[in-house]
Amino acid sequence: MFKKFTVFGCMALLLLNICGCAVLLAGGAAGAGTAVWLSGKLTQEFHAPYGRTISAAETALKSLGLGIKKQEKEAAVTQFRSEYTDGKEVWVDIRKITEDSTKVEVRVGTVSPDKQAADRILKKIQSYL
């Protein structure tokens, strides 16, 4: 019985993984500038240098009244951690794609991610670019 549940669980995870790839491909086909909601994150590519995108994200969070609790920066990835006005955690990940393009991922909340709040943050970042 346990073996059947294990096999079923693995098959379900595989199916979810395949569906996620299809959604990602569909979002990529839509082109840059279109935000994609995938796995609880709102993702968008920008035609802006990495450093400029980092500055825009920092300014956007501060202008929304979201203090930066933690910032981790590596060569090609920067993550901001904050807290939304209703207490939900906020993650903003910025990844360098090329010298002139970046990918920004915004997640608000852990258990039930808030797409509207993530969209507000992403649009604010875009306004500072």
N, C-alpha and C positions, 0 to 999 in steps of 0.2 A: 504494500500500500504506500509506504513512504517513498519507495523508488518511483512509483507512478506520479506522485506529487512533485518529486524532484525533476523528473523528465518534463512534466507539464510546465513547471515553473521556468525551466531553462528555455523551453520552446516559446513561452510567452515573452520572456526577456528578449529572445532573438527576434521575434516578430516586432516588438516595440523598437528595437534597434534599427531594423530595416525600414520601418515607417518613419522614424526620425531622419534617416538619410534621405528619404523621398521628399520630406518637408524641407530639408536643408537644400536639396537640389532645386526645388521649386523656388525657394527664396533667392538662391543664387541666380537663377534664370531671370528673375524680376529685375535684376540689376542693382547697382549701388544706389544708395539713397532710399531704399525701401527697408524699413525695419521689419525683422522677422521674430516672431514669438516662438521660441523653441526651448523645451525643457525648463520652463519657468524663467527664462531670460529673454530680454528684448535685445536683439542684436542688429547693428547697422554698421556698414562700412562708410567711411568718409574719405574724401579726397583732400586730406590735410596731413601735414607732417606730424610725426609722433610727438615731439615736444609741444607743438601748438595744441594738439588734442588733449594732452595732459593738462596744460594751463586752462583750456576751456572747461574741462571736466571739474577741475578744482574751483574755478570761478562759479560755475553753474551750481555746484553743491552749496557753496557759501551763499549765493544769492537766493537760494531756496530755504535758507535757514538751517541747512543740514551741516553741522560741524563735522570735520573729518576726524574720526577716532583713530584711524590707522592708515598709513600709506606704505605700501611695499613697492619698490621700484627695482626692476632688473633692466638688462640691456634692451629687451624687446617687449617687456610686459610690465605694466604698472597696475596696481589694484588700490582702489580707495575703499575704505570701510567707513560707514556712517550709520546713522539711525534716523528713520523717517519720523515725521511728527506724531504718528500713532504708535511709535515704539518698535516698528518692524525694522529689522536689519537691512542695510543697503550695501550692495557690492557693485562697484563700477570697475570693470576690467578693460584696459586699453592695450591692444596688441598692435605692434608695428607689422604691417604687411610689406610695404615697400617704403622708399624714402618719402613718397608723397601720399601714402594712403595708410589708414589705420582702421581697425575694427574695434567697436565699443560694445560691450555687453553690460546690461544693467539688470540687476535682480533686486526686488524689494520683497522681503519676507522669505521665511524658510519653508514653513509647512504649506501655506497657501499663498504663492507669490501673487503680488498685486501688479497686474499688467498696466493699469491706468497710472499708477504712481511711477512705474518704470518708464512709461511713455513720457510723462511730464519731465522727468530728469533727462531723458535722451533728447527731447526737443529743446530743453534749455541748453544742453551741451552744444547742440547744433546751432543755436542762436549765437553762441559765443565764437563759433568758427567762422 
